[in-house]
């Protein structure tokens, strides 16, 4: 059996995932809290405005929660790949906060604000 030389792993590849975790989790928390308090924007709405807001809020909330779950999956994958495939781990670490931001932007765009 011959020993195949393996390329040395770059040191400290976990730092990108750590920074991404420190950024992504608070960002996701504030996006979720903002999304949960969004219905309060329509407390003083008239009946037609409230109806439009309610019908647009339900799919927007679904998009936001699914986007935050996708961001969490991306974050966990960045930790998993940071040891095995550092370039993929770095890309996923950069992508995780972007997924949260994109989910929040889509949430804001889907709601018919009063």
DSSP file (Angstrom, degrees, kcal/mol; ACC not computed):
  #  RESIDUE AA STRUCTURE BP1 BP2  ACC     N-H-->O    O-->H-N    N-H-->O    O-->H-N    TCO  KAPPA ALPHA  PHI   PSI    X-CA   Y-CA   Z-CA
    1    1 A X              0   0    0      0, 0.0     2,-0.4     0, 0.0     0, 0.0   0.000 360.0 360.0 360.0 131.4    0.0    0.0    0.0
    2    2 A X        -     0   0    0      1,-0.0     2,-0.6     0, 0.0     0, 0.0  -0.742 360.0-122.3 -98.7 144.7    1.4    3.4   -0.9
    3    3 A X        -     0   0    0     -2,-0.4     2,-0.6     1,-0.0    -1,-0.0  -0.746  21.7-149.8 -85.6 122.0    1.0    6.4    1.1
    4    4 A X        -     0   0    0     -2,-0.6     2,-0.2     1,-0.0    -1,-0.0  -0.810  19.5-124.8 -91.5 122.2   -0.7    9.2   -0.8
    5    5 A X        -     0   0    0     -2,-0.6     2,-0.4     1,-0.0    -1,-0.0  -0.471  24.8-149.5 -69.0 134.1    0.5   12.6    0.4
    6    6 A X        -     0   0    0     -2,-0.2     2,-0.2     1,-0.0     3,-0.1  -0.790  20.5-107.6-103.1 147.5   -2.4   14.8    1.3
    7    7 A X        -     0   0    0     -2,-0.4     2,-0.1     1,-0.1    -1,-0.0  -0.512  42.6-106.7 -70.6 136.2   -2.4   18.5    1.0
    8    8 A X        -     0   0    0     -2,-0.2     2,-0.2     1,-0.1    -1,-0.1  -0.381  33.8-114.8 -66.1 141.8   -2.1   20.2    4.4
    9    9 A X        -     0   0    0      1,-0.1     2,-0.1    -2,-0.1    -1,-0.1  -0.505  33.1-105.2 -72.5 141.1   -5.3   21.8    5.6
   10   10 A X    >   -     0   0    0     -2,-0.2     3,-0.6     1,-0.1    -1,-0.1  -0.462  43.9-111.9 -62.7 138.0   -5.2   25.5    6.0
   11   11 A X  T 3  S+     0   0    0      1,-0.2    -1,-0.1    -2,-0.1    -3,-0.0  -0.365  90.0  14.9 -73.1 153.2   -4.9   26.4    9.7
   12   12 A X  T >   +     0   0    0      1,-0.1     3,-1.0     2,-0.1     4,-0.3   0.858  68.4 152.0  56.7  43.5   -7.7   28.1   11.5
   13   13 A X  T X>  +     0   0    0     -3,-0.6     3,-0.5     1,-0.2     4,-0.5   0.643  63.4  71.0 -75.4 -12.6  -10.4   27.5    8.9
   14   14 A X  H 3> S+     0   0    0      1,-0.2     4,-2.1     2,-0.2    -1,-0.2   0.614  75.8  81.8 -77.9 -12.8  -13.0   27.6   11.7
   15   15 A X  H <> S+     0   0    0     -3,-1.0     4,-2.6     1,-0.2     5,-0.2   0.881  88.0  53.5 -63.6 -38.6  -12.7   31.3   12.2
   16   16 A X  H <> S+     0   0    0     -3,-0.5     4,-2.3    -4,-0.3    -1,-0.2   0.906 110.2  47.4 -63.1 -40.4  -15.0   32.1    9.3
   17   17 A X  H  X S+     0   0    0     -4,-0.5     4,-2.1     2,-0.2    -1,-0.2   0.873 111.2  51.7 -68.2 -36.3  -17.7   29.9   10.7
   18   18 A X  H  X S+     0   0    0     -4,-2.1     4,-2.3     2,-0.2    -2,-0.2   0.934 111.8  45.5 -65.3 -45.8  -17.2   31.5   14.2
   19   19 A X  H  X S+     0   0    0     -4,-2.6     4,-1.7     1,-0.2     5,-0.2   0.908 112.4  52.2 -63.5 -41.1  -17.6   35.0   12.8
   20   20 A X  H  X S+     0   0    0     -4,-2.3     4,-3.4    -5,-0.2     5,-0.3   0.886 109.2  49.9 -62.7 -38.1  -20.5   34.0   10.7
   21   21 A X  H  X S+     0   0    0     -4,-2.1     4,-1.8     1,-0.2     5,-0.4   0.916 108.9  51.4 -65.1 -43.1  -22.2   32.5   13.8
   22   22 A X  H  < S+     0   0    0     -4,-2.3     4,-0.4     1,-0.2    -1,-0.2   0.803 120.6  35.3 -65.1 -29.1  -21.6   35.7   15.8
   23   23 A X  H  X S+     0   0    0     -4,-1.7     4,-1.7    -5,-0.2    -2,-0.2   0.882 117.8  48.8 -89.1 -45.0  -23.2   37.7   13.0
   24   24 A X  H  X S+     0   0    0     -4,-3.4     4,-2.9    -5,-0.2     5,-0.2   0.904 105.7  53.1 -69.4 -45.0  -25.9   35.4   11.8
   25   25 A X  H  X S+     0   0    0     -4,-1.8     4,-2.2    -5,-0.3    -1,-0.2   0.930 113.4  41.1 -64.4 -46.9  -27.6   34.4   15.1
   26   26 A X  H  > S+     0   0    0     -4,-0.4     4,-2.6    -5,-0.4    -1,-0.2   0.902 115.8  52.3 -65.3 -36.7  -28.2   37.9   16.4
   27   27 A X  H  X S+     0   0    0     -4,-1.7     4,-2.1     1,-0.2    -2,-0.2   0.916 111.3  46.3 -62.7 -42.5  -29.3   39.0   12.9
   28   28 A X  H  X S+     0   0    0     -4,-2.9     4,-2.4     2,-0.2    -1,-0.2   0.880 110.8  53.7 -66.8 -37.9  -31.7   36.1   12.6
   29   29 A X  H  X S+     0   0    0     -4,-2.2     4,-2.6    -5,-0.2    -2,-0.2   0.942 111.2  44.3 -61.7 -47.7  -33.0   36.9   16.1
   30   30 A X  H  X S+     0   0    0     -4,-2.6     4,-2.6     1,-0.2    -1,-0.2   0.858 112.4  52.5 -68.6 -33.4  -33.8   40.5   15.3
   31   31 A X  H  X S+     0   0    0     -4,-2.1     4,-2.3    -5,-0.2    -1,-0.2   0.906 111.8  46.7 -65.4 -40.4  -35.3   39.5   12.0
   32   32 A X  H  X S+     0   0    0     -4,-2.4     4,-2.3     2,-0.2    -2,-0.2   0.914 113.5  47.5 -67.7 -42.9  -37.6   37.1   13.7
   33   33 A X  H  X S+     0   0    0     -4,-2.6     4,-2.0     2,-0.2    -2,-0.2   0.923 112.9  48.8 -64.6 -43.8  -38.6   39.6   16.4
   34   34 A X  H  X S+     0   0    0     -4,-2.6     4,-0.8     1,-0.2    -2,-0.2   0.920 112.0  49.4 -61.6 -42.3  -39.2   42.3   13.9
   35   35 A X  H  < S+     0   0    0     -4,-2.3     4,-0.4     1,-0.2     3,-0.4   0.875 110.1  51.1 -63.9 -36.9  -41.3   39.9   11.9
   36   36 A X  H  < S+     0   0    0     -4,-2.3     3,-0.4     1,-0.2    -1,-0.2   0.844 113.8  43.9 -70.2 -32.5  -43.3   38.9   15.0
   37   37 A X  H >< S+     0   0    0     -4,-2.0     3,-1.5     1,-0.2     4,-0.3   0.511  87.9  93.8 -88.6  -4.6  -44.0   42.5   15.8
   38   38 A X  G >< S+     0   0    0     -4,-0.8     3,-2.1    -3,-0.4     4,-0.3   0.842  73.8  64.5 -58.6 -36.6  -44.9   43.5   12.3
   39   39 A X  G >  S+     0   0    0     -4,-0.4     3,-1.5    -3,-0.4    -1,-0.3   0.746  88.2  70.9 -61.7 -19.6  -48.7   42.9   12.8
   40   40 A X  G X  S+     0   0    0     -3,-1.5     3,-1.4     1,-0.3    -1,-0.3   0.693  81.6  73.7 -68.5 -15.8  -48.7   45.7   15.3
   41   41 A X  G <  S+     0   0    0     -3,-2.1     3,-0.3    -4,-0.3    -1,-0.3   0.737  97.5  48.3 -67.2 -20.2  -48.2   48.1   12.3
   42   42 A X  G X  S+     0   0    0     -3,-1.5     3,-1.1    -4,-0.3    -1,-0.3   0.025  74.0 112.2-110.2  26.9  -51.8   47.5   11.4
   43   43 A X  T <  S+     0   0    0     -3,-1.4    -1,-0.2     1,-0.2    -2,-0.1   0.875  87.2  37.2 -65.4 -36.7  -53.3   48.1   14.8
   44   44 A X  T 3  S+     0   0    0     -3,-0.3    -1,-0.2    -4,-0.2     2,-0.1   0.058  92.0 128.9-104.5  25.6  -55.1   51.2   13.7
   45   45 A X    <   -     0   0    0     -3,-1.1     2,-0.1     1,-0.1    -3,-0.1  -0.398  60.4-114.7 -78.0 155.5  -55.9   50.1   10.2
   46   46 A X     >  -     0   0    0     -2,-0.1     4,-2.8     1,-0.1     5,-0.2  -0.342  40.3 -95.0 -75.9 171.1  -59.3   50.3    8.7
   47   47 A X  H  > S+     0   0    0      1,-0.2     4,-2.1     2,-0.2     5,-0.2   0.905 124.2  46.0 -60.3 -45.7  -61.1   47.0    7.8
   48   48 A X  H  > S+     0   0    0      2,-0.2     4,-2.2     1,-0.2    -1,-0.2   0.915 114.6  48.3 -65.8 -39.2  -60.0   46.9    4.1
   49   49 A X  H  > S+     0   0    0      1,-0.2     4,-2.5     2,-0.2    -2,-0.2   0.918 111.9  49.6 -64.1 -42.3  -56.4   47.7    5.1
   50   50 A X  H  X S+     0   0    0     -4,-2.8     4,-2.7     1,-0.2    -1,-0.2   0.874 109.6  51.9 -64.5 -37.3  -56.3   45.1    7.8
   51   51 A X  H  X S+     0   0    0     -4,-2.1     4,-2.2    -5,-0.2    -1,-0.2   0.925 111.7  45.5 -64.5 -44.7  -57.7   42.5    5.4
   52   52 A X  H  X S+     0   0    0     -4,-2.2     4,-1.5     1,-0.2    60,-0.3   0.905 114.4  49.1 -64.6 -40.9  -55.0   43.2    2.8
   53   53 A X  H  X S+     0   0    0     -4,-2.5     4,-2.0     1,-0.2    59,-0.2   0.931 111.2  48.9 -64.8 -45.0  -52.3   43.2    5.5
   54   54 A X  H  X S+     0   0    0     -4,-2.7     4,-1.4     1,-0.2    -2,-0.2   0.898 110.6  49.8 -64.2 -40.8  -53.5   39.9    7.0
   55   55 A X  H  X S+     0   0    0     -4,-2.2     4,-0.6     1,-0.2    -1,-0.2   0.817 116.2  42.6 -69.8 -27.5  -53.6   38.1    3.7
   56   56 A X  H  X S+     0   0    0     -4,-1.5     4,-1.2    -5,-0.2    -1,-0.2   0.733 107.4  61.5 -87.3 -22.5  -50.1   39.3    2.8
   57   57 A X  H  X S+     0   0    0     -4,-2.0     4,-3.0     2,-0.2     5,-0.2   0.898  94.4  60.5 -72.0 -40.2  -48.6   38.6    6.2
   58   58 A X  H  X S+     0   0    0     -4,-1.4     4,-1.8     1,-0.2    -1,-0.2   0.931 110.2  38.3 -59.1 -51.2  -49.2   34.9    6.3
   59   59 A X  H  X S+     0   0    0     -4,-0.6     4,-2.3     1,-0.2    -1,-0.2   0.872 116.1  54.3 -68.0 -31.9  -47.2   33.9    3.2
   60   60 A X  H  X S+     0   0    0     -4,-1.2     4,-2.4     2,-0.2    -2,-0.2   0.907 107.6  49.8 -65.9 -39.9  -44.5   36.5    4.2
   61   61 A X  H  X S+     0   0    0     -4,-3.0     4,-2.6     2,-0.2     5,-0.2   0.892 110.0  51.4 -64.2 -39.6  -44.2   35.0    7.7
   62   62 A X  H  X S+     0   0    0     -4,-1.8     4,-2.4    -5,-0.2     5,-0.2   0.918 110.3  48.8 -62.5 -43.6  -43.8   31.6    6.1
   63   63 A X  H  X S+     0   0    0     -4,-2.3     4,-2.3     2,-0.2    -2,-0.2   0.911 112.0  49.5 -62.5 -42.7  -41.1   32.9    3.8
   64   64 A X  H  X S+     0   0    0     -4,-2.4     4,-2.2     2,-0.2    -2,-0.2   0.940 112.9  45.0 -63.6 -47.5  -39.3   34.6    6.7
   65   65 A X  H  X S+     0   0    0     -4,-2.6     4,-2.1     1,-0.2    -2,-0.2   0.902 114.7  47.9 -66.7 -39.5  -39.3   31.5    8.9
   66   66 A X  H  X S+     0   0    0     -4,-2.4     4,-2.4    -5,-0.2    -1,-0.2   0.884 111.2  52.1 -67.0 -36.6  -38.2   29.2    6.1
   67   67 A X  H  X S+     0   0    0     -4,-2.3     4,-2.1    -5,-0.2    -2,-0.2   0.885 109.7  48.8 -64.9 -38.3  -35.4   31.6    5.2
   68   68 A X  H  X S+     0   0    0     -4,-2.2     4,-2.0     2,-0.2    -2,-0.2   0.867 110.6  50.4 -70.6 -35.4  -34.2   31.6    8.8
   69   69 A X  H  X S+     0   0    0     -4,-2.1     4,-2.4     2,-0.2    -2,-0.2   0.909 110.4  50.5 -65.6 -41.1  -34.3   27.8    8.9
   70   70 A X  H  X S+     0   0    0     -4,-2.4     4,-2.4     1,-0.2    -2,-0.2   0.885 108.8  51.7 -63.2 -38.5  -32.3   27.8    5.7
   71   71 A X  H  X S+     0   0    0     -4,-2.1     4,-2.3     2,-0.2    -1,-0.2   0.896 109.4  50.0 -64.7 -39.6  -29.8   30.2    7.2
   72   72 A X  H  X S+     0   0    0     -4,-2.0     4,-2.5     2,-0.2    -2,-0.2   0.908 110.8  49.0 -65.0 -41.5  -29.4   28.0   10.2
   73   73 A X  H  X S+     0   0    0     -4,-2.4     4,-2.4     1,-0.2    -2,-0.2   0.908 111.4  50.2 -63.0 -41.5  -28.8   25.0    7.9
   74   74 A X  H  X S+     0   0    0     -4,-2.4     4,-1.9     2,-0.2    -2,-0.2   0.891 110.3  50.3 -63.2 -40.1  -26.2   27.0    6.0
   75   75 A X  H  X S+     0   0    0     -4,-2.3     4,-1.5     2,-0.2    -2,-0.2   0.920 111.4  46.9 -65.7 -44.5  -24.5   28.0    9.2
   76   76 A X  H  X S+     0   0    0     -4,-2.5     4,-2.0     1,-0.2    -2,-0.2   0.892 111.5  52.4 -64.5 -38.9  -24.3   24.4   10.5
   77   77 A X  H  X S+     0   0    0     -4,-2.4     4,-2.7     1,-0.2    -1,-0.2   0.851 103.8  57.2 -66.0 -33.2  -23.0   23.3    7.1
   78   78 A X  H  X S+     0   0    0     -4,-1.9     4,-1.1     1,-0.2    -1,-0.2   0.888 107.9  47.4 -65.2 -36.6  -20.3   25.9    7.2
   79   79 A X  H  < S+     0   0    0     -4,-1.5     4,-0.5     2,-0.2    -2,-0.2   0.905 113.5  48.3 -67.5 -40.4  -19.1   24.4   10.5
   80   80 A X  H >X S+     0   0    0     -4,-2.0     4,-0.8     1,-0.2     3,-0.6   0.900 116.3  41.9 -67.0 -40.6  -19.2   20.9    9.0
   81   81 A X  H 3X S+     0   0    0     -4,-2.7     4,-1.9     1,-0.2     8,-0.6   0.626  93.6  81.2 -83.7 -12.9  -17.4   21.8    5.8
   82   82 A X  H 3< S+     0   0    0     -4,-1.1    -1,-0.2     7,-0.2     4,-0.2   0.795 101.6  37.9 -65.9 -24.4  -14.8   24.1    7.5
   83   83 A X  H <4 S+     0   0    0     -3,-0.6     3,-0.3    -4,-0.5    -1,-0.2   0.836 126.2  33.5 -90.9 -37.5  -12.8   20.9    8.4
   84   84 A X  H  < S+     0   0    0     -4,-0.8     2,-0.4     1,-0.2    -2,-0.2   0.915 135.9  12.4 -88.0 -45.3  -13.3   18.8    5.3
   85   85 A X    >X  -     0   0    0     -4,-1.9     4,-2.3     1,-0.1     3,-0.6  -0.771  65.8-171.9-135.1  88.1  -13.4   21.4    2.5
   86   86 A X  H 3> S+     0   0    0     -2,-0.4     4,-2.5    -3,-0.3     5,-0.2   0.829  83.3  54.3 -56.4 -39.1  -12.3   24.8    3.7
   87   87 A X  H 3> S+     0   0    0      1,-0.2     4,-2.2     2,-0.2    -1,-0.2   0.916 111.8  45.5 -62.9 -38.3  -13.3   26.7    0.6
   88   88 A X  H <> S+     0   0    0     -3,-0.6     4,-2.4    -7,-0.2    -2,-0.2   0.897 112.3  51.8 -68.8 -39.0  -16.8   25.4    0.8
   89   89 A X  H  X S+     0   0    0     -4,-2.3     4,-2.1    -8,-0.6    -7,-0.2   0.895 110.2  48.9 -62.6 -40.2  -17.0   26.1    4.5
   90   90 A X  H  X S+     0   0    0     -4,-2.5     4,-2.0    -5,-0.2    -2,-0.2   0.919 111.1  49.7 -65.4 -43.6  -15.8   29.7    3.9
   91   91 A X  H  X S+     0   0    0     -4,-2.2     4,-1.9     1,-0.2    -2,-0.2   0.908 112.8  46.7 -62.7 -41.9  -18.4   30.2    1.1
   92   92 A X  H  X S+     0   0    0     -4,-2.4     4,-1.8     2,-0.2    -1,-0.2   0.862 109.4  54.8 -68.7 -35.0  -21.2   28.9    3.4
   93   93 A X  H  X S+     0   0    0     -4,-2.1     4,-0.6     1,-0.2    -1,-0.2   0.879 111.9  43.8 -65.3 -37.1  -20.0   31.0    6.3
   94   94 A X  H  X S+     0   0    0     -4,-2.0     4,-0.8     1,-0.2    -1,-0.2   0.845 113.1  53.2 -73.6 -33.6  -20.3   34.1    4.1
   95   95 A X  H  X S+     0   0    0     -4,-1.9     4,-2.1    -5,-0.2    -2,-0.2   0.805  92.4  72.9 -72.8 -30.6  -23.6   33.0    2.7
   96   96 A X  H  X S+     0   0    0     -4,-1.8     4,-1.6     1,-0.2     3,-0.2   0.911 100.1  41.3 -58.5 -50.6  -25.4   32.4    6.0
   97   97 A X  H  X S+     0   0    0     -4,-0.6     4,-2.4     1,-0.2    -1,-0.2   0.859 113.2  56.9 -66.1 -30.1  -25.9   36.1    7.0
   98   98 A X  H  X S+     0   0    0     -4,-0.8     4,-2.7     1,-0.2    -1,-0.2   0.863 103.0  53.2 -65.3 -35.3  -26.8   36.9    3.5
   99   99 A X  H  X S+     0   0    0     -4,-2.1     4,-2.5     2,-0.2    -1,-0.2   0.901 109.0  49.4 -65.7 -40.7  -29.6   34.3    3.6
  100  100 A X  H  X S+     0   0    0     -4,-1.6     4,-2.2     2,-0.2    -2,-0.2   0.944 113.1  46.4 -62.7 -47.1  -31.0   36.0    6.7
  101  101 A X  H  X S+     0   0    0     -4,-2.4     4,-2.4     1,-0.2    -2,-0.2   0.914 113.0  49.3 -62.5 -43.1  -30.8   39.4    5.1
  102  102 A X  H  X S+     0   0    0     -4,-2.7     4,-2.5     1,-0.2    -1,-0.2   0.902 110.1  50.9 -63.7 -41.2  -32.4   38.1    1.9
  103  103 A X  H  X S+     0   0    0     -4,-2.5     4,-2.3     1,-0.2    -1,-0.2   0.901 111.2  48.9 -63.0 -40.3  -35.2   36.4    3.8
  104  104 A X  H  X S+     0   0    0     -4,-2.2     4,-2.5     2,-0.2    -2,-0.2   0.905 110.9  49.6 -66.7 -41.1  -35.9   39.7    5.7
  105  105 A X  H  X S+     0   0    0     -4,-2.4     4,-2.1     2,-0.2    -2,-0.2   0.915 112.3  47.4 -64.3 -42.6  -36.0   41.7    2.4
  106  106 A X  H  X S+     0   0    0     -4,-2.5     4,-2.0     2,-0.2    -2,-0.2   0.903 110.8  52.8 -65.4 -39.9  -38.4   39.3    0.8
  107  107 A X  H  X S+     0   0    0     -4,-2.3     4,-1.1     1,-0.2    -2,-0.2   0.935 111.0  46.5 -57.7 -47.8  -40.5   39.4    4.0
  108  108 A X  H  < S+     0   0    0     -4,-2.5    -1,-0.2     1,-0.2    -2,-0.2   0.860 113.1  49.7 -64.5 -35.6  -40.7   43.1    3.8
  109  109 A X  H  < S+     0   0    0     -4,-2.1    -1,-0.2     1,-0.2    -2,-0.2   0.807 107.3  54.1 -75.0 -29.3  -41.5   43.1    0.1
  110  110 A X  H  < S+     0   0    0     -4,-2.0     2,-0.3    -5,-0.1    -1,-0.2   0.755  89.7  89.8 -78.2 -24.0  -44.3   40.6    0.4
  111  111 A X  S  < S-     0   0    0     -4,-1.1     2,-1.3    -5,-0.2   -58,-0.1  -0.557  72.9-138.7 -79.8 135.4  -46.3   42.5    3.0
  112  112 A X        -     0   0    0    -60,-0.3   -56,-0.1    -2,-0.3   -55,-0.1  -0.748  30.5-154.1 -88.7  90.1  -48.9   45.0    1.9
  113  113 A X              0   0    0     -2,-1.3   -71,-0.0    -5,-0.2   -61,-0.0  -0.345 360.0 360.0 -69.3 145.4  -48.0   47.7    4.4
  114  114 A X              0   0    0     -2,-0.0    -1,-0.1   -73,-0.0   -64,-0.0   0.498 360.0 360.0 -72.5 360.0  -50.8   50.1    5.4
